[in-house]
Each structure stands twice: as C-alpha cells, then as structure tokens.
Amino acid sequence: MSSLVGPSTPLARFLNVDRAGDREWTASIADFDWGAAFGGDLLAKAALAAIRDVGPSAVLRSIHAQFLAPAAPNARAALHVARLDAARRRVLLEADGAAALHLVAHCAPPSGGPHLEAGGFPAIAAPETLPSDIELAQGEGWPERFLAPIEFRRAEPRSWPFPGAADGESAHWRGWLRPRAPLPAGDPALHAAALAFASDYRSHWGVEVRLGAAFAKHSYTSVDHALWIHAPLAWSDWWLFETRCDVGRDGRALVQRAVWTRDGARVATVMQEGIVTQR
C-alpha cells in the first residue's frame, strides 16, 4: 500500500511508530515522490522510537546518526532499540530487512545549570512578509512533488539559483520553517521527532549557497547527522533555520544549521556531513 505524502498530509500523521514487541517498533517509510526515501523521515522515526522506549517523561536532548544505505519509499521499517543506560537508546532502522540508519538518542529531564546564549539571531524579514513556498513553486516552475508537510519561507537570497560564494567567503541560507498543519499539543516526543525530520529538510542548500549555479552539476547525499536540542520544544510557530557550509574537501562537505524561535531563542543546532559528487 502506497504511503505517498504531499503538502496536504499532516506531518503528525506519518511520523508515528508502532510497538511490535519488547524494544521493537515498526513504521512505514513515507513516499514524497522524490525518487528515494527522505533521510529526515528515517531520523524522525528512529528518534521517536527511542523517546517512546525511554518513557512518557523523556525529553530528547540529542541524536547522533549515520545513514548506512538508501531506503525505498513505502518500505516497511523495523526499529530495533537497545538500552544503553537510563537516558540513552541505540536504534537500528532496517528497511525491508536491510540496515538503513544507526542512531543514538540521549533523553534527560531538565537539571538546572547556567543559561548561556551568545545571540546571533539575524535581523530578517518576518515570515508573513515573504512569499510562501507554494507561491515560489508557481512562480519558479517547481513541480508540486518538491513540496512537503514542512512549509518554508525563503528569506534570502531572493534570487534563484543561489549566487554562490568564492573560496574564503562565507555563505548561508536562511528561511522560516513550520509544519504545514499544526502538531498536536501535549506530545513533546512528536514535536522532537518533527524537529528531527526538519533538521535534514533541504540541508543540501548549505552546499548550494557555496556552489551557486554549479550545484546543478552535483548531487548531495547525507552521511552523518547530529542534532542537539537546547530548549523545551513546542513547535507551534515559525522557526528560523540558518544553514551554511564552511568546509568541503575530497567529495565531503560539512553543513551546519542553527534553529531559532521567532523571538530569537536558540532551539537547536545541527551538524551534517554529506557526500558531494558530480552528476
């Protein structure tokens, strides 16, 4: 049975995982009609299985994952969870019997301590003043299959493709993201899984802002992925994602993302290494 997901599909509907036994979970890998499974979907479901396994009071603090092999859309995923200690779980996600993702999740309740935040929130246009991704798709000729249950508002640059950056220059992509349909309240695990999903969403733009139009001759594949969550999650409004790539050599590039709430609070940090190859 197809699990084709489009922009009208609520994010919460397909992020669910089902218990299949003691520390065993199953899920259906979503089909976005992108030609392959989306890595953020695998991250979200593995993270959710880990959180659910820790228990209802679990608060996700971080995930560290490696993509082992491509997974096919509509494949049935088996998630095998191992208990490392009271707060940590290791998850192996298998798609149709083949290992596709390895993830370690750390869950821990608030424990006090100093609040450290250096700022860095950019002065940027409010999302309500920017064209929607649907308007961009219509104006720039994207196929609808590029749209997903995560809505974005591209803040800069307004040109497309990205202009690129010379060696020694820094370049970034900034955009507002939010679930296209509201997430249910009272389930922080699902909100954390949604952030894990979005943490990989269009991460290749970190490389594209460096390469500019030359990116059309290349492809980007996620390999290693880390997410740190700095604050309690309730994703009910626009969050600002800033994505950049400062270093890339020998066909590998490191993408960094910072995530802020609308009022400038730092919610999360993402680091991802990907393979960049010529098409």
Backbone as CSV, one residue per row, in Angstrom:
resi,resn,N_x,N_y,N_z,CA_x,CA_y,CA_z,C_x,C_y,C_z
1,MET,0.844,-1.202,0.000,0.000,0.000,0.000,0.872,1.242,0.000
2,SER,0.614,2.181,-0.916,1.423,3.380,-1.022,1.166,4.321,0.142
3,SER,2.257,4.980,0.596,2.126,5.998,1.631,2.589,7.339,1.072
4,LEU,2.112,7.672,-0.151,2.505,8.904,-0.805,2.097,10.090,0.055
5,VAL,3.069,10.970,0.300,2.872,12.107,1.185,3.004,13.386,0.366
6,GLY,2.037,14.267,0.495,2.075,15.545,-0.186,1.929,16.685,0.795
7,PRO,1.877,17.929,0.280,1.797,19.081,1.172,0.532,19.122,2.013
8,SER,-0.503,18.411,1.603,-1.739,18.421,2.383,-1.756,17.354,3.475
9,THR,-0.714,16.518,3.536,-0.664,15.465,4.551,-0.117,16.032,5.852
10,PRO,-0.843,15.960,6.964,-0.312,16.464,8.230,0.958,15.718,8.630
11,LEU,1.952,16.472,9.086,3.229,15.872,9.461,3.052,14.794,10.525
12,ALA,2.165,15.038,11.485,1.979,14.099,12.587,1.425,12.754,12.115
13,ARG,0.773,12.729,10.954,0.098,11.509,10.513,1.092,10.413,10.156
14,PHE,2.249,10.759,9.597,3.146,9.709,9.117,4.418,9.594,9.957
15,LEU,4.552,10.381,11.029,5.716,10.245,11.890,5.528,9.179,12.961
16,ASN,4.379,8.577,13.019,4.086,7.632,14.085,4.889,6.338,13.938
17,VAL,5.199,5.719,15.084,5.804,4.387,15.111,4.906,3.486,15.952
18,ASP,4.867,2.209,15.607,4.004,1.243,16.291,4.855,0.238,17.057
19,ARG,4.475,-0.034,18.294,5.207,-1.023,19.082,4.943,-2.419,18.522
20,ALA,6.029,-3.186,18.356,5.915,-4.538,17.815,6.424,-5.590,18.784
21,GLY,6.862,-5.174,19.958,7.395,-6.108,20.941,8.269,-5.369,21.927
22,ASP,9.011,-6.110,22.728,9.898,-5.508,23.700,11.058,-4.815,22.988
23,ARG,11.051,-3.489,23.028,12.055,-2.658,22.357,12.090,-2.890,20.846
24,GLU,10.955,-3.239,20.293,10.823,-3.396,18.853,9.672,-2.514,18.378
25,TRP,9.912,-1.782,17.281,8.916,-0.870,16.730,8.885,-1.035,15.220
26,THR,7.796,-0.637,14.622,7.684,-0.663,13.171,7.105,0.662,12.698
27,ALA,7.358,0.962,11.427,6.825,2.178,10.819,6.850,2.001,9.314
28,SER,6.088,2.804,8.617,6.095,2.815,7.166,6.899,4.020,6.693
29,ILE,7.843,3.790,5.796,8.657,4.880,5.265,7.837,5.660,4.248
30,ALA,7.805,6.954,4.434,6.947,7.804,3.608,7.494,7.925,2.184
31,ASP,6.582,8.168,1.272,6.905,8.365,-0.142,6.555,9.796,-0.509
32,PHE,7.591,10.629,-0.734,7.375,12.021,-1.116,7.453,12.211,-2.625
33,ASP,7.567,11.120,-3.362,7.705,11.171,-4.815,8.982,11.909,-5.210
34,TRP,10.029,11.741,-4.368,11.322,12.356,-4.660,12.292,11.349,-5.273
35,GLY,11.860,10.113,-5.459,12.710,9.104,-6.051,13.427,8.230,-5.039
36,ALA,13.497,8.659,-3.795,14.133,7.878,-2.733,13.524,8.312,-1.409
37,ALA,13.723,7.502,-0.388,13.232,7.881,0.940,13.977,9.118,1.429
38,PHE,13.303,9.926,2.219,13.883,11.142,2.779,14.577,10.812,4.090
39,GLY,15.845,11.234,4.223,16.599,10.923,5.422,15.970,11.450,6.688
40,GLY,15.341,12.626,6.628,14.693,13.175,7.809,13.559,12.315,8.314
41,ASP,12.900,11.594,7.409,11.837,10.681,7.817,12.414,9.536,8.643
42,LEU,13.558,9.006,8.218,14.207,7.936,8.982,14.683,8.456,10.338
43,LEU,15.290,9.638,10.361,15.746,10.228,11.618,14.585,10.395,12.592
44,ALA,13.475,10.931,12.090,12.332,11.217,12.952,11.769,9.943,13.570
45,LYS,11.642,8.901,12.769,11.028,7.675,13.275,11.968,6.938,14.237
46,ALA,13.261,6.958,13.956,14.203,6.338,14.881,14.251,7.115,16.195
47,ALA,14.249,8.444,16.111,14.254,9.248,17.330,12.985,9.024,18.136
48,LEU,11.844,8.939,17.460,10.586,8.747,18.163,10.542,7.384,18.852
49,ALA,11.059,6.347,18.195,11.107,5.032,18.827,11.964,5.070,20.085
50,ALA,13.087,5.796,20.037,13.955,5.898,21.205,13.264,6.636,22.344
51,ILE,12.606,7.741,22.029,11.927,8.524,23.068,10.802,7.710,23.695
52,ARG,9.988,7.086,22.859,8.876,6.283,23.381,9.402,5.143,24.253
53,ASP,10.568,4.599,23.893,11.115,3.493,24.668,11.588,3.960,26.041
54,VAL,12.151,5.172,26.120,12.586,5.693,27.420,11.390,5.887,28.342
55,GLY,10.297,6.408,27.790,9.099,6.572,28.609,8.411,7.895,28.375
56,PRO,7.210,8.066,28.914,6.408,9.262,28.626,7.017,10.561,29.117
57,SER,7.919,10.507,30.107,8.528,11.738,30.608,9.847,12.073,29.920
58,ALA,10.234,11.303,28.903,11.521,11.506,28.238,11.554,12.842,27.500
59,VAL,12.684,13.523,27.598,12.924,14.775,26.890,14.154,14.568,26.011
60,LEU,13.986,14.665,24.700,15.092,14.427,23.799,16.094,15.565,23.882
61,ARG,17.377,15.213,24.061,18.449,16.200,24.133,19.313,16.191,22.883
62,SER,19.567,15.014,22.318,20.430,14.951,21.138,20.229,13.632,20.418
63,ILE,20.584,13.649,19.140,20.681,12.421,18.366,21.977,12.474,17.561
64,HIS,22.600,11.315,17.404,23.765,11.166,16.549,23.489,9.959,15.654
65,ALA,23.543,10.191,14.357,23.088,9.149,13.434,24.031,9.019,12.255
66,GLN,24.025,7.834,11.676,24.714,7.570,10.423,23.732,6.900,9.464
67,PHE,23.689,7.439,8.251,22.898,6.807,7.197,23.748,5.694,6.584
68,LEU,23.247,4.479,6.655,24.020,3.321,6.237,23.779,2.930,4.786
69,ALA,22.551,3.086,4.326,22.208,2.709,2.953,20.887,3.369,2.596
70,PRO,20.642,3.598,1.294,19.358,4.169,0.899,18.199,3.242,1.264
71,ALA,17.074,3.844,1.560,15.846,3.088,1.821,14.821,3.451,0.757
72,ALA,13.998,2.507,0.427,12.998,2.723,-0.611,11.732,3.322,-0.008
73,PRO,11.098,4.265,-0.706,9.788,4.744,-0.255,8.804,3.591,-0.149
74,ASN,7.932,3.671,0.814,6.905,2.671,1.095,7.451,1.386,1.705
75,ALA,8.772,1.333,1.949,9.319,0.157,2.614,8.807,0.103,4.048
76,ARG,8.727,-1.104,4.596,8.347,-1.268,5.991,9.614,-1.261,6.829
77,ALA,9.643,-0.371,7.805,10.822,-0.216,8.644,10.645,-0.976,9.952
78,ALA,11.684,-1.691,10.345,11.763,-2.308,11.664,12.795,-1.536,12.466
79,LEU,12.418,-1.106,13.664,13.303,-0.316,14.508,13.641,-1.126,15.751
80,HIS,14.907,-1.499,15.866,15.383,-2.303,16.976,16.068,-1.370,17.978
81,VAL,15.536,-1.293,19.182,16.019,-0.352,20.187,16.805,-1.118,21.245
82,ALA,17.998,-0.611,21.572,18.823,-1.195,22.632,19.003,-0.155,23.737
83,ARG,18.888,-0.586,24.982,19.057,0.302,26.127,20.540,0.389,26.484
84,LEU,21.108,1.605,26.379,22.497,1.814,26.772,22.605,2.182,28.241
85,ASP,21.697,3.032,28.709,21.548,3.341,30.132,20.166,3.949,30.297
86,ALA,19.901,4.549,31.447,18.556,5.054,31.711,18.139,6.135,30.729
87,ALA,19.099,6.878,30.168,18.772,8.031,29.334,19.088,7.836,27.862
88,ARG,19.825,6.800,27.504,20.291,6.656,26.135,19.764,5.372,25.502
89,ARG,19.410,5.508,24.219,18.966,4.368,23.432,19.691,4.349,22.094
90,ARG,20.033,3.144,21.659,20.598,2.943,20.327,19.525,2.311,19.459
91,VAL,19.360,2.834,18.252,18.306,2.356,17.351,18.932,1.947,16.028
92,LEU,18.605,0.771,15.569,18.958,0.322,14.224,17.670,0.243,13.426
93,LEU,17.605,1.044,12.373,16.429,1.028,11.499,16.749,0.196,10.271
94,GLU,15.940,-0.838,10.059,16.067,-1.678,8.881,14.867,-1.441,7.972
95,ALA,15.148,-1.260,6.696,14.096,-1.070,5.700,14.034,-2.305,4.821
96,ASP,12.906,-2.996,4.870,12.745,-4.256,4.132,13.903,-5.214,4.413
97,GLY,14.341,-5.251,5.682,15.355,-6.197,6.113,16.790,-5.739,5.973
98,ALA,17.042,-4.574,5.361,18.403,-4.078,5.173,18.648,-2.885,6.091
99,ALA,19.803,-2.856,6.743,20.134,-1.754,7.658,20.235,-0.451,6.886
100,ALA,19.492,0.572,7.335,19.470,1.857,6.644,19.956,3.009,7.510
101,LEU,19.795,2.907,8.848,20.151,4.021,9.730,20.542,3.476,11.089
102,HIS,21.602,4.060,11.647,22.010,3.778,13.030,21.946,5.091,13.794
103,LEU,21.293,5.086,14.944,21.062,6.332,15.690,21.223,6.079,17.182
104,VAL,21.848,7.029,17.874,21.908,7.032,19.327,21.204,8.296,19.809
105,ALA,20.235,8.134,20.689,19.457,9.254,21.227,19.723,9.386,22.713
106,HIS,19.827,10.627,23.167,20.021,10.923,24.582,18.796,11.698,25.075
107,CYS,18.127,11.165,26.072,16.961,11.798,26.676,17.271,12.073,28.147
108,ALA,16.941,13.259,28.615,17.191,13.591,30.018,16.268,14.722,30.437
109,PRO,15.734,14.678,31.648,14.877,15.766,32.131,15.704,16.999,32.459
110,PRO,15.059,18.166,32.607,15.791,19.379,32.999,16.502,19.182,34.329
111,SER,17.722,19.734,34.429,18.508,19.542,35.642,19.099,20.837,36.180
112,GLY,18.636,21.986,35.687,19.182,23.252,36.153,20.505,23.562,35.500
113,GLY,21.225,24.547,36.035,22.504,24.938,35.464,22.410,26.291,34.796
114,PRO,23.563,26.848,34.417,23.573,28.205,33.840,22.940,28.250,32.466
115,HIS,22.397,29.405,32.140,21.832,29.645,30.809,22.847,30.462,30.028
116,LEU,23.367,29.896,28.955,24.385,30.543,28.138,23.861,30.699,26.727
117,GLU,23.841,31.916,26.241,23.374,32.159,24.872,24.058,33.408,24.358
118,ALA,24.764,33.275,23.246,25.550,34.379,22.707,24.781,35.219,21.700
119,GLY,23.531,34.899,21.469,22.759,35.651,20.490,23.048,35.160,19.089
120,GLY,23.161,36.081,18.162,23.409,35.722,16.772,22.169,35.682,15.921
121,PHE,21.006,35.944,16.518,19.766,35.932,15.737,19.805,37.076,14.735
122,PRO,19.679,36.778,13.445,19.848,37.830,12.436,18.623,38.736,12.322
123,ALA,18.868,39.954,11.906,17.771,40.865,11.561,17.240,40.427,10.200
124,ILE,16.008,39.967,10.182,15.500,39.337,8.978,14.001,39.582,8.866
125,ALA,13.492,39.526,7.654,12.079,39.801,7.418,11.205,38.757,8.099
126,ALA,10.057,39.202,8.602,9.106,38.293,9.229,8.527,37.351,8.178
127,PRO,8.181,36.131,8.565,7.706,35.162,7.566,6.434,35.618,6.854
128,GLU,5.581,36.369,7.562,4.320,36.805,6.941,4.551,37.749,5.761
129,THR,5.735,38.369,5.692,6.029,39.312,4.613,6.682,38.645,3.410
130,LEU,6.937,37.338,3.503,7.667,36.624,2.459,6.726,35.724,1.670
131,PRO,7.037,35.463,0.401,6.183,34.558,-0.386,6.241,33.138,0.154
132,SER,5.134,32.435,0.071,5.082,31.047,0.522,5.815,30.155,-0.465
133,ASP,6.112,28.937,-0.029,6.773,28.006,-0.931,5.860,27.631,-2.098
134,ILE,4.557,27.623,-1.874,3.634,27.339,-2.967,3.682,28.457,-4.006
135,GLU,3.738,29.699,-3.545,3.868,30.830,-4.474,5.199,30.782,-5.213
136,LEU,6.264,30.417,-4.501,7.564,30.285,-5.157,7.528,29.186,-6.207
137,ALA,6.904,28.061,-5.870,6.826,26.953,-6.813,6.082,27.366,-8.081
138,GLN,4.998,28.079,-7.890,4.223,28.521,-9.044,4.994,29.536,-9.879
139,GLY,5.723,30.441,-9.183,6.459,31.482,-9.901,7.740,30.994,-10.538
140,GLU,8.363,29.955,-9.955,9.663,29.497,-10.438,9.593,28.150,-11.153
141,GLY,8.373,27.602,-11.259,8.191,26.405,-12.055,8.586,25.111,-11.395
142,TRP,8.552,25.035,-10.044,8.837,23.761,-9.373,7.659,22.815,-9.555
143,PRO,7.932,21.523,-9.646,6.828,20.560,-9.569,6.308,20.463,-8.147
144,GLU,5.035,20.169,-7.997,4.425,20.126,-6.666,5.057,19.057,-5.784
145,ARG,5.691,18.037,-6.377,6.268,16.979,-5.565,7.422,17.486,-4.700
146,PHE,7.963,18.691,-5.006,9.028,19.228,-4.177,8.494,19.823,-2.881
147,LEU,7.167,19.961,-2.767,6.563,20.488,-1.554,6.322,19.356,-0.570
148,ALA,6.355,19.678,0.696,6.259,18.651,1.740,5.403,19.181,2.882
149,PRO,5.112,18.353,3.879,4.331,18.815,5.039,5.043,19.853,5.891
150,ILE,6.305,20.179,5.562,7.006,21.298,6.183,6.919,22.483,5.231
151,GLU,6.386,23.590,5.701,6.284,24.808,4.898,7.500,25.677,5.152
152,PHE,7.999,26.330,4.116,9.116,27.245,4.329,8.869,28.567,3.610
153,ARG,9.487,29.587,4.163,9.501,30.915,3.560,10.965,31.303,3.361
154,ARG,11.385,31.422,2.131,12.784,31.697,1.820,13.073,33.169,2.076
155,ALA,13.953,33.441,3.027,14.226,34.814,3.420,15.321,35.454,2.574
156,GLU,16.350,34.687,2.205,17.441,35.229,1.413,18.246,34.084,0.829
157,PRO,18.929,34.248,-0.275,18.709,35.364,-1.190,17.410,35.171,-1.961
158,ARG,16.907,36.240,-2.516,15.638,36.135,-3.234,15.844,35.666,-4.677
159,SER,17.095,35.639,-5.113,17.377,35.120,-6.446,17.506,33.607,-6.387
160,TRP,17.355,32.980,-7.546,17.472,31.535,-7.646,18.046,31.189,-9.008
161,PRO,19.089,30.410,-9.117,19.733,29.701,-8.011,20.538,30.636,-7.120
162,PHE,21.077,30.090,-6.054,21.894,30.898,-5.169,23.092,31.448,-5.937
163,PRO,23.570,32.632,-5.562,24.673,33.235,-6.321,26.004,32.542,-6.128
164,GLY,26.159,31.730,-5.071,27.427,31.061,-4.835,28.384,31.957,-4.063
165,ALA,29.502,31.389,-3.637,30.491,32.127,-2.863,31.880,31.703,-3.301
166,ALA,32.794,32.658,-3.302,34.176,32.356,-3.657,34.884,31.703,-2.479
167,ASP,36.017,31.054,-2.759,36.813,30.468,-1.690,37.186,31.554,-0.678
168,GLY,37.065,31.203,0.588,37.375,32.163,1.638,36.183,32.978,2.079
169,GLU,35.095,32.960,1.322,33.898,33.688,1.697,32.909,32.760,2.400
170,SER,32.142,33.328,3.314,31.096,32.580,3.986,29.770,32.846,3.281
171,ALA,28.928,31.853,3.234,27.612,31.999,2.618,26.623,31.183,3.415
172,HIS,25.399,31.647,3.473,24.387,30.936,4.247,23.037,31.070,3.563
173,TRP,22.147,30.151,3.932,20.748,30.230,3.523,19.909,30.355,4.776
174,ARG,18.985,31.312,4.792,18.095,31.498,5.926,16.654,31.370,5.445
175,GLY,15.870,30.661,6.227,14.468,30.513,5.889,13.651,30.127,7.109
176,TRP,12.386,30.496,7.075,11.453,30.150,8.150,10.795,28.820,7.813
177,LEU,10.685,27.939,8.794,10.034,26.646,8.613,8.996,26.431,9.703
178,ARG,7.945,25.700,9.349,6.958,25.261,10.332,6.168,24.109,9.718
179,PRO,5.585,23.249,10.537,4.695,22.217,9.993,3.519,22.872,9.275
180,ARG,3.180,22.344,8.121,2.088,22.948,7.353,0.754,22.800,8.073
181,ALA,0.592,21.726,8.842,-0.580,21.548,9.707,-0.075,21.498,11.148
182,PRO,-0.808,22.085,12.097,-0.324,22.130,13.481,-0.085,20.736,14.052
183,LEU,0.969,20.620,14.852,1.227,19.378,15.572,0.327,19.309,16.796
184,PRO,-0.088,18.116,17.202,-0.941,18.008,18.391,-0.206,18.470,19.643
185,ALA,-0.911,19.199,20.489,-0.325,19.666,21.742,-0.229,18.506,22.726
186,GLY,0.669,18.650,23.693,0.756,17.655,24.750,1.556,16.420,24.417
187,ASP,2.294,16.425,23.296,3.117,15.272,22.934,4.502,15.788,22.537
188,PRO,5.342,16.143,23.514,6.667,16.694,23.177,7.530,15.737,22.374
189,ALA,7.321,14.435,22.519,8.098,13.481,21.736,7.834,13.663,20.248
190,LEU,6.577,13.906,19.890,6.233,14.099,18.489,6.824,15.406,17.965
191,HIS,6.852,16.449,18.793,7.455,17.714,18.385,8.959,17.541,18.179
192,ALA,9.608,16.741,19.046,11.031,16.469,18.870,11.279,15.682,17.589
193,ALA,10.415,14.720,17.289,10.546,13.956,16.049,10.352,14.858,14.836
194,ALA,9.437,15.817,14.937,9.223,16.750,13.833,10.465,17.600,13.598
195,LEU,11.136,18.011,14.682,12.383,18.759,14.521,13.451,17.888,13.884
196,ALA,13.546,16.619,14.287,14.500,15.710,13.663,14.214,15.586,12.167
197,PHE,12.939,15.503,11.809,12.540,15.456,10.406,13.030,16.709,9.678
198,ALA,12.750,17.880,10.258,13.096,19.135,9.595,14.594,19.398,9.593
199,SER,15.324,18.792,10.526,16.757,19.062,10.605,17.497,18.625,9.346
200,ASP,16.913,17.688,8.597,17.512,17.222,7.345,16.830,17.822,6.126
201,TYR,15.771,18.583,6.344,14.972,19.097,5.236,15.743,20.189,4.499
202,ARG,16.037,19.948,3.225,16.755,20.875,2.350,18.120,21.263,2.923
203,SER,18.749,20.336,3.618,20.074,20.617,4.162,21.099,20.826,3.054
204,HIS,20.821,20.294,1.852,21.761,20.483,0.744,21.919,21.945,0.366
205,TRP,20.982,22.790,0.782,21.115,24.209,0.463,22.358,24.821,1.101
206,GLY,22.865,24.187,2.189,24.121,24.667,2.748,25.263,24.557,1.756
207,VAL,25.234,23.515,0.919,26.250,23.344,-0.116,25.913,24.200,-1.330
208,GLU,24.625,24.289,-1.632,24.219,25.030,-2.832,24.547,26.511,-2.732
209,VAL,24.460,27.086,-1.530,24.781,28.508,-1.414,26.264,28.757,-1.677
210,ARG,27.107,27.735,-1.490,28.532,27.876,-1.809,28.798,27.697,-3.295
211,LEU,28.132,26.708,-3.907,28.418,26.387,-5.298,27.618,27.223,-6.282
212,GLY,26.460,27.744,-5.856,25.636,28.511,-6.764,25.101,27.655,-7.899
213,ALA,25.072,28.229,-9.110,24.507,27.510,-10.254,25.254,26.219,-10.545
214,ALA,26.522,26.117,-10.136,27.307,24.897,-10.382,26.748,23.699,-9.626
215,PHE,25.904,23.952,-8.615,25.334,22.843,-7.864,24.474,21.951,-8.752
216,ALA,23.940,22.508,-9.837,23.101,21.716,-10.741,23.862,20.542,-11.334
217,LYS,25.193,20.601,-11.327,26.008,19.515,-11.861,26.425,18.526,-10.777
218,HIS,25.936,18.712,-9.562,26.351,17.879,-8.446,25.138,17.286,-7.734
219,SER,25.399,16.293,-6.915,24.373,15.740,-6.037,24.927,15.698,-4.618
220,TYR,24.035,15.711,-3.644,24.429,15.735,-2.235,23.678,14.619,-1.514
221,THR,24.415,13.815,-0.751,23.826,12.702,-0.004,24.260,12.786,1.448
222,SER,23.305,12.817,2.379,23.610,12.870,3.801,24.287,11.575,4.240
223,VAL,25.300,11.711,5.128,26.009,10.544,5.639,25.960,10.502,7.160
224,ASP,26.501,11.519,7.813,26.494,11.625,9.277,25.622,12.799,9.692
225,HIS,24.890,12.642,10.794,23.930,13.674,11.190,23.880,13.767,12.713
226,ALA,23.985,14.976,13.230,23.875,15.205,14.670,22.931,16.369,14.924
227,LEU,22.108,16.228,15.955,21.148,17.256,16.348,21.216,17.416,17.859
228,TRP,21.386,18.654,18.292,21.348,18.983,19.720,20.161,19.909,19.973
229,ILE,19.368,19.601,20.950,18.184,20.395,21.294,18.487,21.160,22.575
230,HIS,18.320,22.480,22.533,18.745,23.335,23.632,17.606,23.815,24.526
231,ALA,16.373,23.616,24.120,15.247,24.173,24.866,14.042,23.252,24.719
232,PRO,13.111,23.292,25.665,11.876,22.503,25.521,11.169,22.856,24.217
233,LEU,10.576,21.860,23.591,10.015,22.035,22.263,8.508,22.118,22.280
234,ALA,8.004,23.100,21.584,6.582,23.202,21.257,6.533,23.945,19.930
235,TRP,6.568,23.190,18.844,6.706,23.802,17.525,5.329,24.200,17.005
236,SER,4.913,25.394,17.409,3.594,25.883,17.024,3.675,27.152,16.183
237,ASP,4.875,27.625,15.898,5.049,28.870,15.157,6.234,28.693,14.210
238,TRP,6.529,29.736,13.457,7.662,29.702,12.553,8.970,29.645,13.338
239,TRP,9.913,28.805,12.863,11.279,28.786,13.379,12.219,29.152,12.239
240,LEU,13.243,29.900,12.583,14.224,30.333,11.592,15.367,29.324,11.526
241,PHE,15.635,28.791,10.340,16.742,27.878,10.093,17.821,28.625,9.307
242,GLU,19.017,28.666,9.859,20.161,29.242,9.144,21.107,28.099,8.789
243,THR,21.397,27.952,7.516,22.181,26.828,7.014,23.398,27.348,6.275
244,ARG,24.567,26.757,6.577,25.772,27.177,5.880,26.733,25.997,5.748
245,CYS,27.665,26.122,4.830,28.719,25.127,4.633,30.036,25.878,4.563
246,ASP,30.894,25.688,5.560,32.167,26.412,5.625,33.346,25.596,5.124
247,VAL,33.195,24.274,5.038,34.330,23.457,4.630,33.847,22.247,3.839
248,GLY,34.573,21.928,2.782,34.292,20.739,1.987,35.535,20.338,1.216
249,ARG,35.920,19.071,1.339,37.103,18.573,0.629,36.885,17.100,0.277
250,ASP,37.543,16.685,-0.788,37.558,15.271,-1.163,36.150,14.684,-1.271
251,GLY,35.222,15.475,-1.797,33.878,14.977,-2.022,32.996,14.938,-0.801
252,ARG,33.444,15.541,0.307,32.631,15.604,1.523,32.497,17.045,1.967
253,ALA,31.330,17.390,2.462,31.055,18.754,2.900,30.371,18.722,4.258
254,LEU,30.699,19.694,5.103,30.095,19.800,6.426,29.071,20.930,6.418
255,VAL,27.832,20.588,6.710,26.730,21.555,6.745,26.375,21.818,8.203
256,GLN,26.196,23.094,8.543,25.823,23.493,9.897,24.492,24.240,9.852
257,ARG,23.649,24.000,10.846,22.360,24.679,10.917,22.129,25.166,12.338
258,ALA,21.616,26.372,12.442,21.160,26.913,13.716,19.656,27.157,13.600
259,VAL,18.931,26.874,14.667,17.471,27.000,14.659,17.067,27.925,15.798
260,TRP,16.283,28.960,15.459,15.791,29.925,16.435,14.267,30.015,16.398
261,THR,13.684,30.353,17.538,12.284,30.730,17.564,12.141,32.142,17.023
262,ARG,10.908,32.563,16.808,10.659,33.890,16.259,11.212,34.995,17.162
263,ASP,11.195,34.770,18.493,11.675,35.797,19.414,13.178,35.702,19.683
264,GLY,13.897,34.865,18.918,15.348,34.861,18.983,15.968,33.868,19.933
265,ALA,15.197,32.941,20.495,15.753,31.919,21.378,16.328,30.784,20.531
266,ARG,17.546,30.363,20.852,18.189,29.282,20.107,17.573,27.948,20.544
267,VAL,16.962,27.248,19.610,16.265,25.998,19.897,17.165,24.788,19.686
268,ALA,17.949,24.799,18.605,18.693,23.605,18.240,19.878,23.956,17.361
269,THR,20.812,22.999,17.286,21.970,23.074,16.404,22.087,21.737,15.677
270,VAL,22.418,21.808,14.397,22.545,20.617,13.557,23.904,20.642,12.885
271,MET,24.554,19.491,12.828,25.781,19.309,12.055,25.572,18.083,11.172
272,GLN,25.917,18.222,9.904,25.716,17.103,8.989,26.855,17.052,7.985
273,GLU,27.388,15.846,7.769,28.366,15.640,6.715,27.676,14.921,5.562
274,GLY,27.943,15.408,4.370,27.367,14.785,3.196,28.407,14.556,2.118
275,ILE,28.090,13.679,1.200,28.942,13.381,0.063,28.466,14.211,-1.128
276,VAL,29.394,14.943,-1.734,29.093,15.793,-2.881,29.802,15.207,-4.087
277,THR,29.036,14.813,-5.086,29.616,14.200,-6.274,29.045,14.857,-7.517
278,GLN,29.791,14.798,-8.607,29.268,15.274,-9.877,28.240,14.302,-10.403
279,ARG,27.191,14.847,-10.982,26.130,14.009,-11.531,26.653,13.200,-12.709
